[in-house]
C-alpha cells in the first residue's frame, strides 16, 4: 500500500494485543459504517476504506517485521516513514511479550521467517535469545521511547489497560484515528463481541479462518491466554530474576510502569 495515503499506523511488537485490538476496532467500524463484513474479514482494517470512503486508512505493523531480525539488525532509530502520520504505539509488559512470543516463534512459523529453521530451545533459554528475547524487545521499546517523547502525532496504549478498561481504550483509538461515525454503543458492542474467551472458541471452531488464526492446540493458536503476568508461572526463579534485572536496568523510563521488581515486592 502507498504510504502517502495511510492516515494512521498502529505499531507493536508481536503478542502485545494487536489482533484483539484489530478485532474490536474492525467490529466497531463494520457496525458504525454498515460495511456488512463477515467475521473473518474484521481484522482487515486497512481495506475497509474501499467499502466506505469516510473510513481512514489504518495500517497495523510490526515495524518492518522487526521481530524477525537479530538484535544487531534492529538498528537504533525509528524510520522516517512515521514522521508525518498518526501513530499508536501498542505496548505490553516485556515479560509477558517474550513468553507469548516464544510459542509463536516455535510453533507458528516465525522461526522460519527469521531464517532460524532449526530453533528448538526451551522457554528459559529463549528469554535472552538473539531474536525475540528480552534484549530484543527492550531494544524495540527503547528505539520508540525517544521518538514518542518528541512527537505530537503519537499516543501510547497499554495491553494491560485493554484488559481492565477496554471500552475507554477503544474509544481513545477511535477518537485518535478520526473514526467519527463510531458511537459509544458501537464500542460497547465491539468489546462484548471480542472478549477473549469468545475469540478462542471461534478460532478453535475454525470460524476465524483468516491466515492469522488456526492451530491444533493452544500453543499453536493465535488467541492463547490474553492475560497479564503469565511469566510468573512459566520461568525458573533464576531466569525470572535475570529478566527482571535486565528490564529494570535497561528499559527506558518512558515505560517505567514495567520497571518493577517482583522479588523486592515479595511476589515471587
Protein Blocks (a to p, Z undefined) as FASTA:
>chain_A
ZZklpfbdcdddehiommmmmmmmmmmmmmmnonopafklmmmmmlmmmmomklccdddd
eeholllpcfklnojbdcfklmmgccddddddfklmmmmmmmmmmmnopmmmnopakgcc
dfklmmmgfghpaklmmmmmmmmmmmmmmpckbccddfklmmmmmmlmmmmmmmmnopak
bcfklmmmmmmmmgfklmmmmmmnomamcfkggcjbfklpmblnopghklmmmpcfklmm
mmmmmmmmmpcfklmmmmccfklnopZZ
